[in-house]
Amino acid sequence: MKRIVIIGGVAGGMSAATRMRRLDASAEIVVLEKSGHVSYANCGLPYFVGGVIENENDLLLQTPESLHARFRLDVRVRSEALVIDATRKIVLVKDLNTSDEYELDFDKLVLSPGATPIVPPIPGIDRAFTLRTVEDVELIVGAVVAAPKSAVVIGGGFIGVEIAENLVHRGISTSLIEATHQVLAPLDPEMASFVHAEMIDNKVNLFLGSAVTSVTDDAVILYDGTAIPAQLVVMAIGVRPDTKLAKAAGLEIGVRGGIQVNNFHQTSNHDIYAIGDAAEKTDALDGSAMLVPLANLANRHGRVVADHIAGVHTRDVSTFGTAIVKVFGLTIATTGWNEKRLAAAGRKFLAIHSHPNSHAGYYPGAKQMSIKLLVDPTSQEILGAQAVGTEGVDKRIDVIATAMRGGLTAPELADIELAYAPPFGSAKDPVNMLGYISENLLSGLVKSVQWSEVEQEVSHGSVLLDVRSASEFANGSIPGAININIDELRERKTEIPQGDLIVLCQVGQRGHSATLLLNEMGFKARNLDGGYRTWRNSPAGQTVLQVQ
Ligand SMILES: Cc1cc2nc3c(=O)[nH]c(=O)nc-3n(C[C@H](O)[C@H](O)[C@H](O)COP(=O)(O)OP(=O)(O)OC[C@H]3O[C@@H](n4cnc5c(N)ncnc54)[C@H](O)[C@@H]3O)c2cc1C
């Protein structure tokens, strides 16, 4: 009988185990898990901190007993794989209850040990909590129940912002410290600023561009000496693939520091597979190696590995890194590459910002969201998208991620027929609109200017023409802009300066119509992409508005 040993009994490992059983009723399947639980909902852990998920049992999706009952899996919790002997095909296992060690031989081995939280060697950091397992969350909840007055979360990634929200939910005065100038690295800065505003509105003390130098008994100290009160400290600056066992077993480690695997998730030893956070992934856009510590891929790849072991046909599964997170009232979702990454790679791109309603504006409850689409100007390929808003964000990013997987070009987003009635969307859905805008720009019908280009364009003589109403203009515009309402452009033609015009409105839509009209009238106009709303939330806008 074939024996398959799986190390790690959560997302990837358990997907592999259960799929394996469905494909092979007779294989012996042993799952080794060093924590006390298997198949727990690690994505739900931050919400247990906040008391949103009240019952710890709700996080425990399966038990060794339930997995044995249904799948006849041999699930061994508190069992740590200590060493893999790849040549003898043996795992040395330690029973953490008894400290006994024993050898377990395998025909196939699947590594899904996950990733470990990064904890830099900062003085005093020992008292900081990290969050990965049920045991970790029990420790944090224990500390939270003691009602600390202050908490500091170090790191503004997905887990950091979720924990900060949940600590606020517990009534704790919470600060979040992030070394870069924005939270949520997959966002570009003009999109991240919406998240900053939401966190500040919800009383998170946000310290951006701030490095921690030490942790004392009651505070976290920043590089400039600022002491931030912190009875509770949570470290969430990121994770690194857990490659300890793989390295010691002589398996190849890839360029990104994860376990190197082929298209079937086989490591350099083909009887040993690796999946989940510990393994490198293949980027869907450029085929490069990636680390994407997300649950969807861990589950997907677990299934692929079981299929491969069972001899079932499998497909390569590359990644766009599609992700979503809730920050208080906001939903933030991303897929593919962002502008920062495209620029760093020297790749040409066209950026499109749009601020549509979640559903038809005339139907009650429509909420504005902000979407950014990145497009290859030559191939028209969709390179990435980001969206921030209160409603409808998940749907739009999921549709775009699906379009990317299906190989649709950006203009083809206009062709997707999305279910529509006023409470749910618009006859021209925000996704369709991105297709229309792409079409207009890629065909050369109109040209756009990005928020980041405004300052330089103006210094080279371009004139900003704000085509909103006088009252909107009075509420704030880009300094130096002149105001002529779009409806008056024809009559007030003589007031319009000659030379390069940058046309702006609130979100870019009236600006688009005005730009076309002005060009027909013989002017040289380009539209400010995403309008005043994008500029105002960008680093350019925020710097100028702060100075005023
Ligand atoms: C707090 C938190 C929130 C998250 N939220 C989201 C989210 O909202 N969306 C999303 O897509 N992803 C989220 N993730 C990430 C997601 O949980 C991971 O990508 C996914 O669980 C990875 O699966 P995995 O099988 O690689 O590792 P894991 O699910 O982490 O499982 C690895 C297991 O292996 C065990 N193990 C390690 N070494 C050994 C050993 N030597 N012997 C035996 N057992 C071992 C560990 O104890 C662990 O239980 C979150 C993660 C955390 C921690």
PDBQT file of the ligand as one rigid body, heavy atoms in Angstrom, charges set to zero:
ROOT
HETATM    1  C1  LIG A 601      -3.800  35.725  10.730  1.00  0.00    +0.000 C 
HETATM    2  C2  LIG A 601      -3.835  35.289   9.301  1.00  0.00    +0.000 A 
HETATM    3  C3  LIG A 601      -4.826  35.765   8.461  1.00  0.00    +0.000 A 
HETATM    4  C4  LIG A 601      -4.857  35.383   7.128  1.00  0.00    +0.000 A 
HETATM    5  N1  LIG A 601      -5.847  35.859   6.318  1.00  0.00    +0.000 NA
HETATM    6  C5  LIG A 601      -5.903  35.458   5.028  1.00  0.00    +0.000 A 
HETATM    7  C6  LIG A 601      -6.963  35.883   4.185  1.00  0.00    +0.000 A 
HETATM    8  O1  LIG A 601      -7.861  36.608   4.617  1.00  0.00    +0.000 OA
HETATM    9  N2  LIG A 601      -6.948  35.460   2.885  1.00  0.00    +0.000 N 
HETATM   10  C7  LIG A 601      -5.965  34.654   2.396  1.00  0.00    +0.000 A 
HETATM   11  O2  LIG A 601      -6.002  34.297   1.218  1.00  0.00    +0.000 OA
HETATM   12  N3  LIG A 601      -4.964  34.230   3.180  1.00  0.00    +0.000 NA
HETATM   13  C8  LIG A 601      -4.913  34.612   4.483  1.00  0.00    +0.000 A 
HETATM   14  N4  LIG A 601      -3.904  34.155   5.276  1.00  0.00    +0.000 N 
HETATM   15  C9  LIG A 601      -2.862  33.305   4.691  1.00  0.00    +0.000 C 
HETATM   16  C10 LIG A 601      -3.310  31.867   4.610  1.00  0.00    +0.000 C 
HETATM   17  O3  LIG A 601      -3.795  31.474   5.853  1.00  0.00    +0.000 OA
HETATM   18  C11 LIG A 601      -2.118  31.048   4.178  1.00  0.00    +0.000 C 
HETATM   19  O4  LIG A 601      -1.721  31.472   2.913  1.00  0.00    +0.000 OA
HETATM   20  C12 LIG A 601      -2.435  29.569   4.118  1.00  0.00    +0.000 C 
HETATM   21  O5  LIG A 601      -2.922  29.115   5.327  1.00  0.00    +0.000 OA
HETATM   22  C13 LIG A 601      -1.161  28.828   3.744  1.00  0.00    +0.000 C 
HETATM   23  O6  LIG A 601      -1.394  27.467   3.778  1.00  0.00    +0.000 OA
HETATM   24  P1  LIG A 601      -0.205  26.478   4.100  1.00  0.00    +0.000 P 
HETATM   25  O7  LIG A 601      -0.782  25.116   4.050  1.00  0.00    +0.000 OA
HETATM   26  O8  LIG A 601       0.949  26.814   3.263  1.00  0.00    +0.000 OA
HETATM   27  O9  LIG A 601       0.244  26.836   5.579  1.00  0.00    +0.000 OA
HETATM   28  P2  LIG A 601      -0.610  26.904   6.896  1.00  0.00    +0.000 P 
HETATM   29  O10 LIG A 601      -2.058  26.960   6.620  1.00  0.00    +0.000 OA
HETATM   30  O11 LIG A 601      -0.023  27.991   7.724  1.00  0.00    +0.000 OA
HETATM   31  O12 LIG A 601      -0.314  25.529   7.589  1.00  0.00    +0.000 OA
HETATM   32  C14 LIG A 601       0.976  25.137   7.920  1.00  0.00    +0.000 C 
HETATM   33  C15 LIG A 601       0.918  24.226   9.115  1.00  0.00    +0.000 C 
HETATM   34  O13 LIG A 601       2.106  23.461   9.122  1.00  0.00    +0.000 OA
HETATM   35  C16 LIG A 601       2.457  23.216  10.449  1.00  0.00    +0.000 C 
HETATM   36  N5  LIG A 601       3.877  22.859  10.488  1.00  0.00    +0.000 N 
HETATM   37  C17 LIG A 601       4.928  23.659  10.180  1.00  0.00    +0.000 A 
HETATM   38  N6  LIG A 601       6.087  22.981  10.315  1.00  0.00    +0.000 NA
HETATM   39  C18 LIG A 601       5.753  21.732  10.716  1.00  0.00    +0.000 A 
HETATM   40  C19 LIG A 601       6.513  20.575  11.025  1.00  0.00    +0.000 A 
HETATM   41  N7  LIG A 601       7.844  20.565  10.953  1.00  0.00    +0.000 N 
HETATM   42  N8  LIG A 601       5.846  19.485  11.412  1.00  0.00    +0.000 NA
HETATM   43  C20 LIG A 601       4.495  19.477  11.488  1.00  0.00    +0.000 A 
HETATM   44  N9  LIG A 601       3.727  20.552  11.209  1.00  0.00    +0.000 NA
HETATM   45  C21 LIG A 601       4.354  21.652  10.827  1.00  0.00    +0.000 A 
HETATM   46  C22 LIG A 601       2.143  24.529  11.136  1.00  0.00    +0.000 C 
HETATM   47  O14 LIG A 601       1.944  24.333  12.520  1.00  0.00    +0.000 OA
HETATM   48  C23 LIG A 601       0.878  24.972  10.428  1.00  0.00    +0.000 C 
HETATM   49  O15 LIG A 601      -0.280  24.655  11.161  1.00  0.00    +0.000 OA
HETATM   50  C24 LIG A 601      -3.866  34.505   6.626  1.00  0.00    +0.000 A 
HETATM   51  C25 LIG A 601      -2.877  34.013   7.474  1.00  0.00    +0.000 A 
HETATM   52  C26 LIG A 601      -2.868  34.378   8.800  1.00  0.00    +0.000 A 
HETATM   53  C27 LIG A 601      -1.805  33.833   9.705  1.00  0.00    +0.000 C 
ENDROOT
TORSDOF 0
